[in-house]
Amino acid sequence: MGKAVNAAYGLQNLVEVVSCFVSIVNYIYISVIAILDVKVVWPGITKVQVISLLSLWTGLMAGRLLATTYSSDMVVQETASTQRLVQKLLLLPLPARSGCQDELQLFREQMARSRLRYSAAGFFTLDLSLLRSFTATVTTYVVILVQFGLSDANKQQSSSAGACRC
């Protein structure tokens, strides 16, 4: 059942994580640009309002990502817990004729052979370790975008300053 869910929602999970990534990078970048006064982000709206609004949207996207990864990780942990419970049940003396021992043995073997992992269409695993990688990647992209934005702003200032000297 877990594999069927993973196959059915893998592409949707990929789109969800990618959209959260792009949105968070964009919102943080615009916030930093507003904080550094590189350019006017939204005319007529104060810097505090822009940063507050973008912080809320960033929090929403982070919450969506956290909900996706946390729920996936909890299902995998529950599967491991179920596997331990089946192992404990196999140690209990069960009536020989009930067939429970054989069924539990088959269930244990099936769970041992196919480890449950949720992924985003096979590109990466959806678990809590994704949050660490996600945070590092967002930070890297924002730093690069801010550097390009500052460089572009400096070029525009120097070209406009050069034009005034004529």
Long-range contacts (C-beta under 8 A, 24 or more apart in sequence): 2-75, 2-79, 2-116, 2-118, 3-114, 3-116, 5-118, 6-116, 6-117, 6-118, 6-119, 10-119, 10-120, 10-121, 10-122, 11-121, 13-68, 13-72, 13-118, 13-119, 13-120, 13-121, 13-126, 14-120, 14-121, 14-123, 16-64, 16-65, 16-68, 16-120, 17-65, 17-68, 17-120, 17-124, 17-126, 17-130, 17-134, 19-61, 20-61, 20-62, 20-64, 20-65, 21-134, 21-137, 21-138, 23-57, 23-58, 23-61, 24-58, 24-61, 24-62, 24-65, 24-138, 25-138, 25-141, 25-142, 25-145, 27-54, 27-55, 27-57, 27-58, 27-61, 28-54, 28-58, 28-138, 28-142, 29-142, 29-145, 29-146, 29-149, 30-54, 31-55, 31-58, 32-142, 32-146, 33-146, 33-149, 36-146, 36-150, 38-149, 38-150, 38-153, 39-153, 65-131, 65-134, 66-131, 68-126, 69-126, 69-127, 69-128, 69-130, 69-131, 70-128, 72-118, 72-126, 72-127, 73-126, 73-127, 73-128, 75-116, 75-118, 76-116, 76-117, 76-118, 76-127, 79-111, 79-116, 82-111, 83-108, 83-111, 83-112, 86-111
